[in-house]
Amino acid sequence: MKQLLSLRTVWAVAALVGLLAFALPAFAGGWAVVTLDHLPDQVIAGQPVNVGFVVRQHGITPLGGLKPVIRLQKAGEANSKAVPVASDGNTGHYSATLTFPSAGVWQWTVETGFWPERQPMPDLSVVAEGDPASTESSGGAASSASLPVVFGVAGLVGVAGGLFALARTKAPWAAVAVLLAAFASGIGFASAAPHATASEATVVSTGSQVEQGQRLFVAKGCVVCHTHDAASDVKRVIDFNLDDAPNLTNFSADPDYLAKWLDDPASIKPSTYMPNLNLSDEEIGALAAFINAP
């Protein structure tokens, strides 16, 4: 009987240890925040996209030695695809190559093994290869602008030839040729400029500054610590609350102060727990616009 009780005790202790092992991440400070390096601007079905992110324990300390997974799921479909993520040598920084097999809205989450169990990233609108949007972003607009550029270059060549002839012959026709070639070159380059501008706008502008800030609020991991009604759907998925982090739903601040805070929080409040996320000026502007939005 004593031996039987002893075996039962051993099994009970083993089971308890196992349960504690699974519970430790949640109850021993094992929570972490994923901060995406950059939001993909244009994603084309079947073409690889490189993504990188930092994992910070308690939102501060970079965590190395993890084996995160990115899970892809097309909106409205039940099946998902897990993509393994590798460390790139920098402590706490990881990267992966994603390929979305078809066009549509894709949801994706990062699973680090810490709490939150899964951290959603902003949905991605994947376009089909050959779609007008993908053509413009991959150089279609540049191709349409190439003819005016060729015309402009040809005009410059004509100017050079006309000047050479004018120097040799002093003939009036050479001077006229120089003027005509210069005029043609100017028209060519002027016609090419609007095309280049439109191409840049297609890639860079993915919505208003406030909308971009809302996406960054999720992508940069702000939503893990902070609450905001505009990101309530993501917050429910994360199911994590940090009492010390203020609710930003009705928060507003002086734009200059907010920009300085987002750029380097510790320079304003050395004791803050908020890390420096190495945000670009564009990202700071978008986040500040979102936070201050009515």
C-alpha positions in Angstrom: 0.0 0.0 0.0 2.8 2.4 0.9 4.5 1.7 -2.4 1.2 2.4 -4.3 0.8 5.7 -2.4 4.4 6.6 -3.2 3.9 6.0 -6.9 0.7 8.1 -6.8 2.6 10.9 -5.1 5.4 10.8 -7.7 2.8 11.0 -10.6 1.0 13.9 -8.8 4.2 15.8 -8.4 5.2 15.2 -12.0 1.8 16.4 -13.2 2.0 19.5 -11.1 5.5 20.3 -12.4 4.1 19.9 -16.0 1.2 22.3 -15.3 3.6 24.8 -13.8 5.8 24.6 -16.8 3.0 25.6 -19.1 1.8 28.3 -16.7 5.1 29.9 -16.1 5.1 32.1 -19.2 1.8 33.7 -18.0 2.4 33.9 -14.3 6.1 34.5 -14.0 6.4 37.6 -16.2 6.5 35.6 -19.4 4.8 38.1 -21.7 6.3 39.7 -24.7 5.6 42.2 -27.4 6.3 41.8 -31.1 7.3 45.0 -33.0 7.2 44.7 -36.8 10.1 46.5 -38.6 8.0 47.8 -41.5 4.5 47.3 -42.8 4.5 45.7 -46.3 3.3 48.4 -48.8 2.4 46.1 -51.7 2.0 42.4 -51.7 1.6 40.4 -54.9 0.2 36.8 -54.9 3.0 34.3 -55.4 5.8 36.7 -54.9 7.9 36.5 -51.7 7.8 39.2 -49.1 10.5 39.6 -46.4 9.3 40.6 -42.9 11.3 41.2 -39.8 10.4 41.9 -36.2 11.7 42.3 -32.7 10.4 40.3 -29.7 10.7 42.2 -26.4 10.0 40.6 -23.0 7.8 42.9 -20.9 7.9 45.1 -24.0 11.5 46.2 -23.2 14.2 43.5 -23.3 15.0 41.8 -26.7 14.5 38.1 -26.4 16.9 35.8 -28.2 16.8 32.0 -28.6 13.1 31.8 -29.6 11.5 29.9 -32.4 8.5 32.1 -33.5 6.0 31.1 -36.0 4.0 33.3 -38.4 0.5 31.9 -39.2 -1.2 33.0 -42.4 -4.9 32.6 -43.0 -7.0 33.9 -45.9 -10.1 35.8 -44.7 -13.2 33.5 -44.7 -11.2 30.3 -44.9 -10.6 27.8 -42.1 -7.2 26.5 -43.1 -4.0 28.3 -42.0 -0.4 28.0 -42.9 2.5 28.1 -40.4 5.7 29.7 -41.5 8.8 29.1 -39.3 10.8 32.2 -38.4 14.6 32.4 -37.9 16.8 34.6 -35.9 19.0 36.8 -38.1 21.9 37.1 -35.6 20.7 40.2 -33.7 19.4 39.4 -30.2 15.6 39.5 -30.2 15.3 40.1 -34.0 13.7 37.6 -36.3 12.9 37.5 -40.0 10.9 35.3 -42.4 9.9 35.2 -46.1 6.2 35.0 -46.7 4.5 34.0 -49.9 0.7 34.5 -50.2 -0.6 31.9 -52.7 -3.7 33.9 -53.9 -5.1 37.4 -54.0 -7.5 38.6 -51.3 -7.4 39.8 -47.8 -5.0 37.8 -45.6 -4.8 37.7 -41.8 -1.5 36.9 -40.1 -0.3 36.5 -36.6 3.0 36.0 -34.8 3.3 33.3 -32.2 6.4 33.6 -30.0 5.7 31.0 -27.3 5.1 33.8 -24.8 1.9 35.6 -23.8 -0.1 36.8 -25.7 -0.5 33.4 -27.3 -0.8 35.1 -30.7 -0.3 38.7 -31.7 -2.2 39.8 -34.8 -0.7 42.0 -37.5 -2.7 44.3 -39.7 -4.6 42.5 -42.5 -2.8 42.5 -45.9 -4.6 43.1 -49.2 -2.8 40.8 -51.6 -3.3 41.6 -55.3 -3.0 39.2 -58.2 0.1 39.3 -60.4 -0.8 41.4 -63.5 -3.4 43.5 -61.5 -3.1 47.2 -62.4 -2.0 48.0 -58.8 0.8 45.4 -58.9 1.8 46.6 -62.4 2.2 50.1 -61.2 4.1 49.2 -58.1 6.5 46.8 -59.9 7.5 49.2 -62.7 4.5 49.4 -65.0 4.2 53.1 -64.5 7.9 53.5 -65.1 7.5 51.7 -68.4 4.7 54.0 -69.5 7.0 56.9 -68.6 9.9 55.5 -70.6 8.8 56.9 -74.0 8.8 60.6 -72.9 12.2 60.0 -71.2 13.6 58.6 -74.5 12.1 61.6 -76.3 13.8 64.0 -73.8 17.2 62.3 -74.1 16.9 62.4 -77.9 16.3 66.1 -77.7 19.5 66.6 -75.6 21.4 64.7 -78.3 19.9 67.0 -80.9 20.9 70.0 -78.8 24.5 68.7 -78.7 24.5 68.1 -82.4 23.1 71.4 -83.2 25.6 73.3 -81.1 28.4 71.4 -82.8 27.0 72.3 -86.2 26.6 75.9 -85.2 30.2 76.1 -84.0 31.4 74.7 -87.3 29.2 76.4 -89.8 27.7 79.5 -88.0 24.6 78.8 -90.1 21.2 80.1 -89.0 19.6 76.7 -89.5 21.9 75.2 -86.8 20.7 77.8 -84.3 17.1 76.9 -85.1 17.9 73.2 -84.7 19.3 73.8 -81.3 16.2 75.7 -80.1 13.9 73.0 -81.5 15.9 70.2 -79.9 15.9 72.0 -76.6 12.1 72.5 -76.8 11.5 68.8 -77.6 13.8 67.7 -74.8 11.9 69.9 -72.3 8.5 68.5 -73.4 9.8 64.9 -73.1 11.1 65.3 -69.5 8.1 67.3 -68.4 5.8 64.6 -69.7 7.7 61.9 -67.8 7.6 63.6 -64.4 3.9 63.1 -63.6 4.2 59.4 -64.3 7.0 59.0 -61.8 5.0 60.9 -59.2 2.0 58.7 -59.7 4.1 55.6 -59.3 5.6 56.7 -56.0 2.1 57.6 -54.7 0.9 54.1 -55.5 3.6 52.4 -53.4 3.9 54.9 -50.5 0.3 56.0 -50.0 -1.8 53.2 -48.6 -4.5 55.4 -47.0 -4.7 58.5 -44.9 -2.2 59.3 -42.2 -4.7 58.4 -39.5 -5.4 55.0 -41.1 -1.7 54.3 -41.5 -1.3 55.2 -37.8 -4.0 52.8 -36.8 -2.2 50.0 -38.7 1.1 50.9 -37.1 -0.6 50.9 -33.6 -1.1 47.2 -34.2 2.1 46.4 -36.2 4.4 48.1 -33.7 2.8 46.2 -30.7 1.3 49.3 -29.1 -2.0 47.5 -28.9 -0.5 44.8 -26.6 0.0 47.3 -23.7 -2.4 50.0 -24.6 -6.1 50.0 -25.2 -7.8 52.0 -28.0 -11.4 51.6 -29.3 -10.2 51.7 -32.9 -8.2 48.5 -32.3 -10.7 46.8 -30.0 -11.0 43.8 -32.3 -7.3 43.1 -32.1 -7.3 43.7 -28.3 -10.0 41.0 -27.9 -7.9 38.5 -29.8 -4.8 39.3 -27.6 -6.8 39.3 -24.4 -4.1 41.0 -22.4 -4.2 44.1 -20.3 -1.5 46.1 -18.6 -2.8 48.3 -15.8 0.1 50.7 -16.0 -0.4 51.5 -19.7 -2.9 54.3 -20.3 -6.0 53.9 -22.4 -5.4 56.0 -25.5 -9.0 56.1 -26.8 -9.6 59.7 -25.7 -6.0 60.7 -25.2 -4.5 63.7 -27.0 -1.3 65.7 -26.6 0.6 68.5 -28.2 1.8 67.1 -31.6 5.4 68.2 -31.0 5.6 66.7 -27.6 4.0 63.5 -28.8 6.5 63.3 -31.7 9.4 63.7 -29.3 7.9 61.0 -26.9 7.5 58.5 -29.7 11.0 59.2 -31.0 12.7 58.6 -27.7 10.5 58.2 -24.6 13.4 57.9 -22.1 14.6 61.4 -23.2 11.4 62.8 -21.7 10.8 60.4 -18.9 14.0 58.4 -17.9 12.0 56.0 -15.7 9.5 55.0 -18.4 8.9 51.4 -19.3 8.1 52.3 -22.9 11.0 51.4 -25.2 12.5 53.3 -28.1 11.0 51.5 -31.2 13.3 53.2 -33.6 10.4 54.7 -35.5 10.9 56.7 -38.7 9.7 60.2 -39.0 6.8 59.0 -41.3 5.8 56.4 -38.7 5.9 58.9 -35.9 3.8 61.4 -37.8 1.2 58.7 -38.6 1.0 57.4 -35.0 0.7 60.9 -33.6 -2.1 61.6 -36.1 -3.9 58.4 -35.1 -3.5 59.0 -31.3 -4.7 62.7 -31.6 -7.6 61.9 -34.0 -11.0 62.9 -32.7 
